Amino acid sequence: MFARNQKSIYQLDPVKMDKSTLHPDLEWITNKATYKQVFDLFYTLGKVRYATFKQLHALNFRVATKTNLVRFIELDYLSNDNPVKAYSITDKTKKILELERYNTKLLQTKLTGQTLEHALKITGSILKLKPWTVFYPQFKEPPDYQKDWLKPDACLIFKKDNQIKIQFLEVEEIKQDWENYLLGKREKYERLATDANLFFMWWKHQSEKLGLPMGNVEDFCFSVCVVGNIKFNWEGFCFEN
């Protein structure tokens, strides 16, 4: 029988526990990489949602080998059940990351309103820009907030010392009447910037989930990064190829 004061592994401090005891089905990876390297890769994948082998291999070539990725799928840490063979984390991995004290509150593993091909282009842009963290917001139209209105491809948070930078990401492809299409998005972002609820409700909620200070409304601002083969000189916007 268990002693009365014995705790389950989910009640103990995972930082202090032996990882081979806590995660015995991952012990095979320790001759190639550390547990932290594995969990960091899983966490990055969870933040970007989907990634190709090439994208993962560039993040950590010791962990993200083709053989290792197959093994992770067999052990239910990863999934690539899609025509593009893009990898994503599983519910099992999300629970383990939470156990290992990664902030999993913002992880989104399901696509909403995007194709997988477009999601992978977003992944490529995020990995290139290297934000501190990323999440995927959706805004309702003010002032009544009844219908879907603006959905950035991602919201990137950059953090350095005590400074925080908020940047919305738009990954765009050439389309008919591209300039007017982007002008429409610009108008929405400018309108978003004048909405007091962006700070007092949206950022209050997000900063609490991120574990970041809310700051002062006088200092609150954001920018928009547009990735695509187009460029304009718009205040508050940057354009990247």
C-alpha positions as semicolon CSV with decimal commas, in nm:
position;residue;x (nm);y (nm);z (nm)
1;M;0,000;0,000;0,000
2;F;0,103;0,362;-0,048
3;A;0,223;0,553;0,252
4;R;-0,019;0,821;0,363
5;N;0,220;1,104;0,285
6;Q;0,319;0,970;-0,057
7;K;0,223;1,198;-0,347
8;S;0,148;1,126;-0,710
9;I;0,396;1,255;-0,969
10;Y;0,148;1,529;-1,058
11;Q;0,164;1,665;-0,701
12;L;0,544;1,670;-0,688
13;D;0,773;1,938;-0,821
14;P;0,874;1,824;-1,173
15;V;1,178;2,051;-1,166
16;K;1,321;1,849;-0,876
17;M;1,218;1,506;-1,001
18;D;1,432;1,271;-1,206
19;K;1,311;1,310;-1,566
20;S;1,359;0,941;-1,649
21;T;1,113;0,862;-1,367
22;L;0,869;1,131;-1,470
23;H;0,888;1,062;-1,846
24;P;1,019;0,704;-1,889
25;D;0,909;0,680;-2,253
26;L;1,149;0,963;-2,343
27;E;1,462;0,818;-2,185
28;W;1,585;0,696;-2,525
29;I;1,639;1,057;-2,640
30;T;1,893;1,137;-2,367
31;N;2,187;1,003;-2,565
32;K;2,112;1,267;-2,831
33;A;1,960;1,562;-2,648
34;T;1,840;1,683;-2,307
35;Y;1,483;1,665;-2,186
36;K;1,472;2,045;-2,184
37;Q;1,571;2,060;-2,551
38;V;1,289;1,819;-2,632
39;F;1,033;2,013;-2,427
40;D;1,150;2,347;-2,570
41;L;1,099;2,213;-2,922
42;F;0,753;2,080;-2,832
43;Y;0,664;2,417;-2,677
44;T;0,778;2,614;-2,981
45;L;0,575;2,382;-3,203
46;G;0,275;2,430;-2,976
47;K;0,306;2,808;-3,008
48;V;0,329;2,811;-3,388
49;R;0,068;2,529;-3,413
50;Y;0,210;2,356;-3,722
51;A;0,561;2,311;-3,865
52;T;0,732;2,108;-4,135
53;F;1,028;1,880;-4,080
54;K;1,256;2,146;-4,231
55;Q;1,128;2,411;-3,991
56;L;1,167;2,185;-3,686
57;H;1,508;2,057;-3,795
58;A;1,634;2,416;-3,816
59;L;1,525;2,473;-3,454
60;N;1,711;2,172;-3,315
61;F;1,876;1,928;-3,552
62;R;1,951;1,678;-3,272
63;V;1,592;1,646;-3,156
64;A;1,412;1,696;-3,487
65;T;1,554;1,415;-3,696
66;K;1,320;1,217;-3,919
67;T;1,375;0,906;-3,706
68;N;1,304;1,090;-3,382
69;L;0,990;1,253;-3,520
70;V;0,854;0,913;-3,621
71;R;0,922;0,789;-3,267
72;F;0,748;1,091;-3,115
73;I;0,442;1,016;-3,328
74;E;0,443;0,650;-3,218
75;L;0,456;0,766;-2,855
76;D;0,168;1,014;-2,912
77;Y;0,377;1,327;-2,852
78;L;0,332;1,454;-3,208
79;S;0,079;1,419;-3,488
80;N;0,114;1,470;-3,863
81;D;-0,219;1,332;-3,979
82;N;-0,258;1,569;-4,275
83;P;-0,171;1,570;-4,647
84;V;0,112;1,821;-4,604
85;K;0,283;1,614;-4,331
86;A;0,305;1,913;-4,100
87;Y;0,364;1,830;-3,734
88;S;0,160;1,944;-3,434
89;I;0,162;1,859;-3,065
90;T;-0,096;1,630;-2,904
91;D;-0,306;1,669;-2,590
92;K;-0,057;1,439;-2,416
93;T;0,228;1,677;-2,496
94;K;0,030;1,981;-2,385
95;K;-0,034;1,817;-2,046
96;I;0,335;1,732;-2,008
97;L;0,438;2,088;-2,096
98;E;0,196;2,214;-1,833
99;L;0,346;1,970;-1,583
100;E;0,691;2,102;-1,673
101;R;0,568;2,455;-1,596
102;Y;0,552;2,591;-1,948
103;N;0,276;2,850;-1,996
104;T;0,027;2,649;-2,200
105;K;-0,269;2,886;-2,161
106;L;-0,216;3,041;-2,503
107;L;-0,143;2,725;-2,700
108;Q;-0,389;2,674;-2,986
109;T;-0,362;2,346;-3,172
110;K;-0,658;2,373;-3,410
111;L;-0,685;2,584;-3,724
112;T;-0,975;2,824;-3,750
113;G;-1,044;2,985;-4,086
114;Q;-0,704;2,912;-4,241
115;T;-0,557;2,653;-4,472
116;L;-0,266;2,447;-4,349
117;E;-0,047;2,584;-4,628
118;H;-0,114;2,939;-4,510
119;A;-0,055;2,839;-4,148
120;L;0,289;2,707;-4,244
121;K;0,372;3,041;-4,407
122;I;0,272;3,208;-4,081
123;T;0,500;2,963;-3,897
124;G;0,790;3,057;-4,123
125;S;0,735;3,428;-4,054
126;I;0,708;3,376;-3,679
127;L;1,026;3,168;-3,662
128;K;1,208;3,434;-3,863
129;L;1,088;3,722;-3,643
130;K;1,162;3,528;-3,318
131;P;0,904;3,678;-3,077
132;W;0,905;3,600;-2,706
133;T;0,565;3,440;-2,748
134;V;0,276;3,429;-2,992
135;F;-0,100;3,378;-2,988
136;Y;-0,392;3,408;-3,229
137;P;-0,656;3,669;-3,141
138;Q;-0,983;3,751;-3,309
139;F;-1,165;4,081;-3,266
140;K;-1,535;4,158;-3,282
141;E;-1,647;4,481;-3,444
142;P;-1,691;4,774;-3,205
143;P;-1,896;4,927;-3,058
144;D;-2,146;4,642;-3,013
145;Y;-1,897;4,352;-3,061
146;Q;-2,155;4,124;-3,219
147;K;-1,984;4,003;-3,537
148;D;-1,639;3,883;-3,640
149;W;-1,440;4,174;-3,772
150;L;-1,060;4,149;-3,764
151;K;-0,851;3,835;-3,735
152;P;-0,473;3,892;-3,746
153;D;-0,266;3,596;-3,856
154;A;-0,095;3,618;-3,516
155;C;-0,011;3,850;-3,231
156;L;0,360;3,858;-3,153
157;I;0,493;3,966;-2,814
158;F;0,853;4,080;-2,795
159;K;1,004;4,115;-2,448
160;K;1,334;4,273;-2,352
161;D;1,417;4,363;-1,992
162;N;1,112;4,562;-1,874
163;Q;0,996;4,657;-2,223
164;I;0,716;4,482;-2,412
165;K;0,634;4,523;-2,780
166;I;0,301;4,411;-2,928
167;Q;0,293;4,344;-3,301
168;F;0,012;4,198;-3,510
169;L;0,122;3,982;-3,801
170;E;-0,039;3,972;-4,145
171;V;0,105;3,724;-4,397
172;E;-0,031;3,826;-4,736
173;E;-0,014;3,682;-5,086
174;I;-0,064;3,865;-5,415
175;K;-0,433;3,906;-5,490
176;Q;-0,655;4,114;-5,713
177;D;-0,691;4,476;-5,595
178;W;-0,427;4,409;-5,329
179;E;-0,376;4,775;-5,236
180;N;-0,743;4,840;-5,157
181;Y;-0,758;4,511;-4,966
182;L;-0,469;4,623;-4,745
183;L;-0,616;4,972;-4,710
184;G;-0,924;4,805;-4,566
185;K;-0,712;4,624;-4,309
186;R;-0,525;4,942;-4,230
187;E;-0,854;5,118;-4,159
188;K;-0,956;4,839;-3,920
189;Y;-0,626;4,852;-3,729
190;E;-0,650;5,230;-3,700
191;R;-1,002;5,192;-3,566
192;L;-0,883;4,921;-3,328
193;A;-0,617;5,160;-3,195
194;T;-0,888;5,409;-3,090
195;D;-1,096;5,149;-2,904
196;A;-1,043;5,193;-2,529
197;N;-1,154;4,833;-2,469
198;L;-0,839;4,712;-2,648
199;F;-0,638;4,810;-2,340
200;F;-0,887;4,790;-2,054
201;M;-1,041;4,456;-2,154
202;W;-0,840;4,277;-2,424
203;W;-0,487;4,358;-2,303
204;K;-0,589;4,318;-1,938
205;H;-0,704;3,963;-2,016
206;Q;-0,404;3,876;-2,234
207;S;-0,141;4,022;-2,001
208;E;-0,280;3,815;-1,713
209;K;-0,256;3,496;-1,925
210;L;0,097;3,589;-2,030
211;G;0,209;3,676;-1,678
212;L;0,309;4,026;-1,792
213;P;0,241;4,363;-1,627
214;M;-0,055;4,547;-1,777
215;G;0,128;4,880;-1,781
216;N;-0,032;5,220;-1,831
217;V;-0,284;5,316;-2,095
218;E;-0,072;5,620;-2,185
219;D;0,216;5,391;-2,290
220;F;0,006;5,125;-2,463
221;C;0,053;5,086;-2,839
222;F;0,097;4,822;-3,108
223;S;0,235;4,789;-3,460
224;V;0,146;4,572;-3,759
225;C;0,396;4,364;-3,958
226;V;0,287;4,278;-4,312
227;V;0,483;3,995;-4,476
228;G;0,451;3,984;-4,853
229;N;0,582;4,122;-5,179
230;I;0,436;4,468;-5,122
231;K;0,542;4,781;-4,938
232;F;0,385;5,110;-4,829
233;N;0,502;5,392;-4,607
234;W;0,228;5,369;-4,344
235;E;0,269;5,486;-3,987
236;G;0,259;5,195;-3,743
237;F;0,317;4,937;-4,019
238;C;0,631;4,757;-4,129
239;F;0,657;4,553;-4,448
240;E;0,878;4,246;-4,482
241;N;0,941;4,016;-4,778
